[in-house]
Amino acid sequence: MNDRKRTARYGFAFIILAVLLVILFIWNVNAGSIPLSVGDILNIIFRHQGTDTAYNIIWEIRLPRILAVIILGGALSVSGFLLQTFFNNPIAGPFVLGISSGAKLVVAMLMIFFLSRGISMGSASMIVAAFIGSMISMGFVLLVAKKVHNMSMLVISGVMIGYICSAITDFVVTFADDSNIVNLHNWSLGSFSGMSWGNVKVMAAVVLLAMIIVFFMSKPISAYQLGEVYAQNMGVNIKLFRIGLILLSSVLSACVTAFAGPISFVGIAVPHIVKSLLKTAKPLLVIPACFMGGAVFCLFCDLIARTVFAPTELSISSVTAVFGAPVVIYIMIHRQKRI
């Protein structure tokens, strides 16, 4: 009976996430300066029928952005889950540990360098640059982790690394001369605007490959959650496993930062919400649920960022912080009560 209840709960949770994903997808496609009916949207997407203006708005502006939000939101949430597993800390995440800020710094520096010489960076170059920045920040975090055994101090150190990287990035961007470089300020705050089908194809390929590898690591992750000794007894190579977690979380967060800039709190809040919804920490269930949850959360936040003060668009990080920060506060209070 308990097994049936658990299975029913898992199914119900995934149905909720799927329904929310579909509703928010349609809502995001419809929301904008030119609202369209559901029938018009379906005709444009599936039958390629509609006015030229509506067709271009849907296919060239809204759909690439929405798909990018789904892919990057899911990737960021899974990256947060991997980092929480690695550090065994519920408030570990790419943004809090300074990993996103490190990626932002390297991408911004290279973009400024190339743009000042009239050279544009491709999607692959941006992802590589963001990955390098992520690994540099992760290196500093790991060095601190060896010296500090208190996880609260580790998180504080990560926050400080993030502030340093963000300060350097803002300084460089603010005093850049080229008008195109100055526009990097919007990207540095986090934004899903300006996505193209080319961007979507690249990020989809990178995230899909990373997610396949993450799924293959579900069993080792499950063993690792029960402790390093248990994982070793189950035949897990702890050293290679930990390297794999670092690389995968860095690739996923780097892909997000390369295209959308740093996005706060998604990597912390969503995995916790998903695990509370499922009432389990089984990676085989949590990983796909995290991806769907991250997509839903970012679709909702992007909808607010685009529409609340339209035509002015809010920074996506500002919106995710409003809804994600309370979850983090709840996690800290709940954890303190357990202690």
C-alpha positions, 0 to 999 in steps of 0.5 A: 500500500505504501508503495502504491501511495509513493508511486501515485505521489510521484505520478501526481507530482510529474503531472502537476509539473507537466500541466504547469509547463504546458500552461506557462508555455502557452501563456508565455507565447501569448503574452506580449504587446500583440496578444494572440488567441490559443487558436492563432498560436496553434495555427502558427506553430503547427500549420504555419498559418497566420499573418506575417507579423504574428508569424515572425513574432512567434517564430523569431522572437517568442518561441526561441526565447521560451525554449531557451528559458525551458532548457536553461532553467532546467539546466540551472536547477539540475546544476544546483542539485548536483552541487548540493549533492557534492557539498551535502548542503541544501543551500549550495548552488551555482549563484551562491557559491560564486560559480555563475559570477566567475563564468560571467567575469570571464565571458564579459572580459573576452566579449569586451576584448573581442568586441573592441576589435570588431570580432563577435564571439560565437555560442561555442566560444561563450560556453567555453569561456563560461566553463573556464570561469566556472572552473576557476571559481569552483577551484577557489571554493574547493580550496576553501572547502579543504580548509573550512569544515563548517558548511556555513563558512563555505557558503559565505566564502562562495558569496564573497567570491561571487561579489568580487567577480561581479564587482570586477565585471561591473567595473570593466563593463561600466568603463567600456567605451564601445556602445555594444560593450556597454550593452553587456550591462543588461546581460550581466544582470541576467536576461533571456532576451535576444535568443535565436534559433542558433542559440537554442540549438547549441544550448540544447545540444550541450544540455542534452549531452550533460543530462544524459551523463547525469542520468547514467550517474543516478545510481552512483549519486544515490549511493553517494547520498548515503555517505562516501563509505557506503558509495565506496563499498558499492564500487563507486570510484569516489575521486572520479565521481566527485570530478564528474559532479564538478564538471557536469554542474560547471558545464550546465551552469556555464551554459546558462551564464553564457547565454542568459548571464547569472541567474540567482536562486533557481539552483537552490530553490527548485531542487528543494521544492521538487524534493518536498513535492516528491517526498524523496531524494532518489536521483532517478526521480529528482533529476527529471523533476528538477529539470521540469521544475526549473523550466516551470520556475523560470517560465513563470519568472520570465513572464513576470519580468517581461509583462509586469512593467512592460515595455520595460523588462526586469532583470530575470535575477531580480524576479527569481530572487523575489521568489527564490530567496524566501525558499532559501530562508525557509530551508535555513530556518528548517535546518536550524530547527532540526539542529 
